[in-house]
C-alpha cells in the first residue's frame, strides 16, 4: 500500500482503516511501502496478483471488494468521476478499457474520469508494475513509456501522488487495464480534513446491501430484459443468495427449464405450447439471475463464466430442436430444416459478434485521429452516430438500436409468444426472419465501420486456432492473393450452391454425390489462406465465413446422403459446441482446449464427410464423426476445468498481495 495523501492530522487513522478494509475485502497480505523502491521490491517478490492503493482513498469496503473480484480482466483500475486535483492522474476510457492516462492538461477535453488511487495488477503484468515503480522512483517514467526502462533520457520528476505515478507508468507500457467504475456506492480521494469528513458522511448514508442488489443488475441491458425481467429478478437473486444457491446451480436450473420447454414444444398441443412459453420465460429469468447472483455475492470463476456462455447457446438450440421436432410431428415437412437454418444462422451471427467485439477492443487500444464525425468518411460518421446514440440512454433511438440486433432476450420472448399464440413453425419462421434482417443490418454497418478502423485483429491472436484449422490446412500451399477472407467466402459460397442444388433437386438427389468432390476442392481453397497474413480491414470475418462453409457443407452432405434431418441437426449442434468453446476461451483469455488437435480442423472434418457422401454412407459418417467430436468435447471440458486446475493448485503455493 503506497502513500500519497496530503492529510496531516488523521493520516494514521485513515491508513489503518483502509488497511482493515482491504483485509475485509479479501486481501491476504497488506503491507505498507514507505517508498517506490520498497513498493517495487514487495511487488517483485509476489507470487500472485498485486493491489496497489493510495492512502487518500475513502470508500465502501464493497468498492474495494468489487475491484478485487472484478472478472473483466487481470488488471483493473478504480476510476472515479471526481474533478482532477492535486496532480492526480486523469484517464480516458473506451469500451471499459483505460486507453490513456496522464496529467489533466495532456488529456485536455478527452478525459472520462480520474484514477481512483487503487489498481489490481494481474500476475502477468507485475513486471510492468515493478518497472513503473522503479522508473517513478528515479524520475524515468518517460523512458519506460518509450521502451527504455534503463533510462537515457532527461530526468523528469512527475507531479502528483506516488500511486498515480506508478499507474501512469503502468499504462504507458501498453498494459491492458480495465476500468472499474463506482455506481450507487461511494468512493472519493480526499485532500484535506473537510474532504475527508464529507466523503465519510457520503459513505455512511448509503444502504450498502440495497445498493449491492441493484448493482447486480447489468447497467445497460436489452429492452425486454430491462423492463420485463430485471424489474423483479433481483428479488429472486436475493432469495437464491439466502438459500445458499451458487450461480452455477442457478445456471443448471435454467437449463432444466429450457429443456422442459423444448420437450413441451416437441409434444405439441395448445396447453403444452403455452406452458412451454411460460417455462421459457422463467428459464430466461433464471439465466439473468445466475449473473446477478454472481455479482451480488462476488462469486466469479472462469469455469462459471465459460459454463454460462455454453449453457446459453445449448439451451437456445435445444429449444430450436423441440420446435423442429414438434413442427415435423404436426405435419410441417420442413420443420427440422427451419430448426437447422435457425441454428446455423444464429451461430454464424454470434461468430461475427464475437470477432467484431475483439476488433472494437483492439481499435480502442489504438485510437485514431478520426472518430468524431469530421473528415473520416462514412465509417467515421457511423462511428460518431453510434457513439451518440449509445450515450443517449433510454431514448427511442437507443432502444431501437439495442433491439434491432435481435439480442437473446428478444429472441426468447419472440419464441415464447409465437409458440404460445400460434405454433412451432411460426416461432421458427419468426426467429429466422428477424435474424436475417438483424444480420443484414449489423453486417452492413459493421463492414463500413471496420473499413474505417482498419485494425488487423487476427494478427494479434493465434489465427490458426481461431480459424479452427487442422493438419490439412497446415500443409496446404499458401495462397496470398486474393486474401484469406475472399478464399473463405468462396468456400462458403461453394457449399451453399451444393446445398441449394440438393434442396432443389428433391428426391432425385443421390446423383449429386459426384458433385461433392468438386465442391470439396472449392471448400479447401479456404484452407489455402491459412498461412497468409490476416491483416485486412475485414479479415475479422474469416472465422465466421469458415463456420458457414463447414456447416453448409455438412448439411448438404446430409441431404445428399439421405440422412435423417434430426441427425443433421445433431451433428451441426455438436459443431456449434466446439466452436462456442473456442469463442468462450477467446473472450475469457483461455488457451486452446486440451484435445483441440484431435478435432481434425474444419477442413479435415469436411474431407471425411465428403468421402462418406461419395461412398454413400453419409448417415454413418455424420453419426460417427458427431459422436467422436462430442466425446472429445466432454473429455476436453473435464481436462481443462477439473484435472489440469487440480494439478496446478497442487503444485503452487499462496500469493502475496499488497
Number of C-alpha atoms within 10 A of each C-alpha: 23 26 21 17 22 15 17 10 10 11 16 12 10 18 21 11 14 23 21 14 19 22 16 14 19 14 19 14 14 16 15 17 17 11 14 23 17 16 24 22 15 19 25 16 13 16 15 17 20 27 25 26 26 22 28 26 22 27 21 21 21 20 21 25 18 18 22 25 19 21 18 15 17 19 25 26 25 23 26 24 15 14 10 17 15 13 15 24 26 30 26 21 20 17 14 16 21 25 22 22 24 23 22 20 10 12 16 9 9 14 20 16 23 25 28 30 28 26 28 27 27 18 18 13 18 23 16 23 27 23 22 29 30 24 27 26 20 15 18 26 31 23 21 21 18 12 12 14 18 12 17 10 13 10 13 13 15 17 13 16 21 23 29 29 26 28 24 27 29 27 21 22 18 13 18 16 26 24 28 23 18 19 14 13 22 22 26 24 25 21 17 15 15 10 15 20 13 14 19 17 12 17 19 13 10 14 11 17 12 11 15 19 18 18 18 22 22 15 9 12 15 19 18 18 21 16 11 14 19 20 11 12 18 21 13 15 28 18 13 18 16 9 9 10 14 17 28 21 14 22 24 19 16 27 23 15 22 28 22 20 30 28 21 24 31 25 19 22 14 16 11 18 29 23 18 30 27 18 22 28 24 17 26 24 20 25 22 24 28 25 24 25 28 20 24 23 16 19 16 17 14 14 14 19 20 19 17 21 14 18 18 17 20 20 22 21 25 22 26 29 27 25 33 31 24 26 27 18 14 17 9 16 12 14 24 27 19 23 30 26 19 22 24 22 18 20 24 21 20 17 22 22 18 18 23 20 15 17 22 18 16 16 19 19 18 12 14 12 8 17 20 15 15 12 10 17 14 16 21 22 19 20 22 17 15 13 13 14 18 17 11 12 12 13 12 10 14 18 18 14 15 16 17 16 18 20 17 17 22 18 17 21 19 19 27 26 19 22 26 22 15 14 23 30 23 16 24 26 18 18 25 19 12 16 21 17 14 18 21 14 13 15 17 11 14 19 17 18 21 23 15 21 25 16 23 20 24 23 14 11 11 14 20 16 18 19 21 23 23 22 15 17 24 15 12 16 15 16 17 15 12 10 19 28 23 18 26 30 21 20 27 25 20 21 27 21 15 24 22 13 15 24 15 11 14 11 11 11 16 17 13 20 24 13 12 23 15 12 21 21 13 19 27 23 24 28 29 23 25 28 18 16 15 22 17 19 19 24 26 28 23 27 25 25 26 27 23 25 26 22 29 25 28 25 28 27 33 28 25 29 26 18 19 13 19 15 18 25 25 20 23 21 24 20 21 22 19 20 19 21 21 21 21 18 18 19 16 16 12 14 12 17 20 16 14 17 14 12 20 19 21 23 24 18 19 21 19 15 25 27 18 20 29 20 13 17 18 25 22 16 24 27 15 13 18 21 15 14 20 19 13 19 22 11 14 19 18 13 16 19 14 12 12 13 11 12 10 10 10 9 7 9 9 10 14 18 23 23
